[in-house]
């Protein structure tokens, strides 16, 4: 945001899109810093899923957005890199003689696409057991032991365990 307004008059408005999982601790700090640095700029923030945000930028509904992309995506500026992991509650028990349950956001969602692609390529027997458009809902399903989901490594809670190849799950980007 800062570079964009250093090259302009720093007045007017900007339409910013952020993914729901970015709201945590990072968004209030970013918005507060921006508001103090550019008090004359009207900031319009839209919270949605990453793939929706990218489309909204492409069609001109947003000026810029924070979005999750693959490491090979060259469009945009990298704000941070992360490792995605499969996570479950410490109390999660893999169902016997049944497919593995997962919690995902509804499409379009970058993390859902990453997970579905990895699971499909691996040949694991799985199903979507829980769908939520927000991170709180996904974490609730995981914490209740209903499903496994994908999170950024830094989003792992103390009550979660990371699952990997030893648990039969494919690696994530």
Secondary structure, DSSP 4 states (H G I P E B T S, - for coil): -HHHHHTS-S-EEEEEEEEGGGIIIIIHHHHHHHHHH-TTEEEEEEEE-HHHHHHHHHTTS-SEE-----TT--SS-------EEEEEETT--PPTTSPEEEEEPPSS-HHHHHHHHHHHHHT--EEEEEE-SSHHHHHHHHHTTS-BEEEEGGG--TTEEEE-GGGTPPP--
